[in-house]
Amino acid sequence: MSVPSNDDQKAFWSSAAGPKWLHFETALDHIFQPVLDGVIARAGVQTGDCVLDIGCGTGASAVQLGTLAAESGCVLGADISGPLLERAAVRAQGHDHVSFIEVDAQRHAFKKATFDHLVSRFGVMFFDDPVAAFANMANALKPDGRVTFGSWGQIQANPFFTFAAQAARNIIGAPPKIDPDLPGPFAFRDPKRVLDILAQAGLQDGQCDTVEVMLTPHGSLAGFADMVLSIGPADAAITHFDAAPDQIAALREMLQDTFAPFDGPEGLRIPAEINFFSAGKT
């Protein structure tokens, strides 16, 4: 039976979203570092381990994993976006044991029984067929290999999205609703559903640790508002309604007001609910 491709995701992350993520790379690395820290802590990568990093983006996770695995190990960062991987390769210069591959991880024939760990920070919620994807990726794990990844929790517990969406509705309007179970940021918000996916894919002893994490945006509140305008629900509303410049300016001001309560002496700290999943090959 043929496995469907993720061509729409490739187009989105290569042309629509890719340039924006490149532009805001530093800000995104800062805001999501606590999530990456949580994934890395739970994965337990050791010197000499080989790691498959799914949805590695511009390479922040692969480089940090490479430091843990050291030169006696290896890291292969896999992503569907060519532009993001080009940047990742630049960031990984000097780390000869860190490499990258542009593939659809749902379909790509990874070398079997190669990796001690499969890890991902926000990179596995976009598969058209998640059961097929995890079954395929699990083939790349050694018999005692582990899967560890982080995904967004419940929508209402993540103001990074909900506050931006409400501000956009107030200023511009509400785009058509999209089923959150479809490939997208909140597709893995329900631990029970995800654990069932992992079990169907042949992975064992699946666990989910749902915790509150403080996201740590880099820079000023105004800079954060500019990023939110370009990535996420605010950007979706701007694009859907072809918002006028005065609407965008008003939305930028409202976003600063909306997120101001999270701005304190240590800078912006935005609470987020994150699901950290783990499972084994055996």
N, C-alpha and C positions, 0 to 999 in steps of 0.2 A: 504494500500500500504506500502510495506516495505521501510525503509529508509536505503540507503547504508551506510556502515561503513567507517571508516578512518584508516583501518589497516595499510596502507602504511605509514601514518603519525605516527602511534604508533611505527612502526619499526624504522623509521628514528629518532624520538626524543628519543627513548629508547636506541638504539644501535649505530647508526651512529653519530648523533649530540649530544646526551645526555652527553657522557663523555667529549666532548670538551667544552660544556657549563658549566659543573661542574668545569673543570680546569680553565676556564677564568671567573668564577662567579663574582669575585670582579671587574674585568675590565668591564664586561658587565653591572653590576649594575650601575657603575659610568657613562658609556657612555649613557645609556638609562634613567638615572634618570630625566632629563628634560622632557622626554616624559611622564613618570609616573606622574611627578608633574602636567603636563597639564591635564592628565586624572583625577587625584584626584581633582584638582581645579574645573573642570567642573562638576564632579559628585556631589559634595557638601554633602559628607557623614557626618552625624551628630551622636553625642552620642546616643547610643541605636539602631542605624540602623543595619539591617542584610544585608550582602553584599555577592554576588556570584562573585568570581574572576575567570574568564575563562582564561585558559592558564597561570596559575600562576607560572609555572616554578619552580625555586628554592626558591620561597617564599618571595622575597623582597617586592612585591606589597601587598601580603596578610598581612604581618606583619605591614606595614605602614597603611593599611586600618584598621587593628585591633586596632591600636593606636587611630585612629579617632573614631571608633565605640565604643571603651572602653568596659569594661567587661559587661555592660548592653546590648551590641549589640552582633553581631556574624559575623564571616567571614568564608566562605567555599571556599577554593581554589581548583579548578578543573583543572586537567591536564591529558594528555594521556600518559605521560612518568613516569613510576615507579621510575627510578633512580633520576629524578629531584624532585619528590615528597618526596623521602626519605630524601634528603637534606633539603627540605622545612620544613619538620616536625622537624628536628633538629634546624633550625633557629627560629622556632616558639615556642620553649620550654619556658615555663613561661607565655605564652599567651593562657590560657585555652579556651578562646572563639574563637580561630583561629584553624580551622581543615582543613583537606585535603582529597580529594577523587580522585582515579584514574579511570577516565571514559572517554568515547567518548561523549562529550557534545552534539553532534548532535543526539544521540540516547538515552542517559541516562534518565530515568524517575525521574527527580528531584521532590522533594516534592512541590506540587502546592501552589502558592500564599504564598511563604515563605519569599522572599527577597525584600527589599526596592530598592536595586541597583544591576544591573549586570554591572560589569566593566571589562576592559581588556586592557592591554598594549601589543600590537603586538601578541595577542593570538587568533584572530578570523578570520584570513585570510587563514586558512588552511583546511576549511571544504570542503568536496566533494560536498555537497549540502547546500550552505549557507542559502537558504530560509528555508529549513527544520530545519537547525540547530538553526536559530534565533527563529523560531516558537516554537521549542521544549524548548529552554532556556527561552523564554518569559513566558511559563507556570509556571515557578518557581517564577515569579515576582508577588508581590501584585498588586491589581487593579491600584494603582497610582504609580507603580514602574517605574524606569528609567533605560535605557541602555546608557552607556557611554564608548567609547573605542577610542584608538588611532591606526592608521595604517600609513604605508608609503604612501607618495604622489607620484607625478610623478617620473618616473625612473630618468630622466635627471636632476632632482633637488636634487638628493641624491648622492653626491660624495662618501659617505661611501661605496656604491656599485659600482658606475660607474668607479671611479678611480681605485679601486681594480680590476675590470673586465678588464679595458684597460691595466693595468700593466701585468696581467696574459696573455692576448692575445699577448702582445709584446714579452714576454719571452717564453711562453709555447705553446700557441695556443688558439683558440676559440672552446669551447665545442659546441655541437649542440644546436641551439636555442630552448628555451622552451616558449610556449605561456604564457605570464605574467598573463593572465586571469585565468589560472589554479591555484589550491591551491598553495600558495606561498607568499613570502613577499610583492609582488606588486599587488596582486589580488584585493585589495581595493583602488587602486590609483585613480580611477575615482569616484568622489563623486556622480554623477548622478546615476551610476550603483548601488552603495551601498545603496543610499537612496531608490531606487526602490526595492532592496532586503529587506530592513527593512519594507517597506510598504507591500510587498507581504507576509511577515511573520506576519502581523497583528499589527505591531508597528506604532505609530502615531506621527505626528509632527516631523519627522526626520529633523535634521539639520547637517550641516558640517561646521566646522571652519578650514580652511586650513591656516597654519601659518609656518613661518620659525623658527626652533628651533636649538639652538646650542648644538650639541652633545659634551659631555665632557669626552673623554677617560681618564682613570686613568694611571698615570705613564709616562714613557718615550716614545719617538717616536719609539725607537727600540722595546719596549714591545708591543706597539700598532701594529707594523708591524707583530710581531709574532702571535698576536691574529687574524689579518686579514688573515694570511696564513692558519689558521685553521677553520675559519668560513666565509661562504659567497662565492662569485664567485671565489676568488683565490683558495680556498680549492676545489671547484668544478673542476677547471681546473687541479689542481694537481692530483686529484683522477681520472679524466677522461683519462688523458694522461699518468698516472703513471709516473709523472715527476721524473727526475733524481736528485740526491742531488745537483749537480752543478746548475741545473735550479732553484731549490728551493732557493738556496743561492742567485742567481742573482735576483730572484723575491723579496726576502726579502729586498735586497739593493734598488731595484727600488721602492718598496712600501714606504720605508723611504724617498726617494727623492720625490716621488709623493705627499706625505702628509706633507712634510716639510713646505710648505707655510701656513699651518694651525697651526703651532706650534709657540706660542708667549710667552710673559712674564707670562701669566696665564696658560700656558700649551696648550694642543691641544684643539681647538675649531673648530668643523666641522659642517658646515651648513647642515640642513636637512629640507625637506618639509614634514610636518606631517599633516594628516587629523584627526581631532578630531570630532567624530560623537556622536550624542545623539538622543534619541527617547524615547517616552513614551508608557506605556502599554495601556493607555486609549486614 
